[in-house]
Amino acid sequence: MSMKKTDLAKNMVAKIDGKMRGAGAPGRFAKGAAEVVDKRERRRLDAAAGLVPFACKLPAELVTRLAERSAAHAGGVNGLVAELLRGALA
């Protein structure tokens, strides 16, 4: 049984769409996009650096103040919180 022209076009679009989704971003346009580290590798690198995940619940007002200050901090949120905790615990 032959297919209609519209069905052939739909199949072709689906085939092209699948190829586009499967292909990664070209290196010259997105140089760092292919170097994404998965969670396990990130955990291994953090453990090698002596970092330990630490979760706590904070008031929303405090979190917004931390986010504002961390934008100007070189270490980001993690560096700012570490610096503030070192100062408070010293």
Summary of the structure (lengths in Angstrom):
residues: 90
radius of gyration: 23.7
end to end distance: 80.4
largest distance: 80.4
contacts: 146
relative contact order: 0.05
helix: 64%
strand: 0%
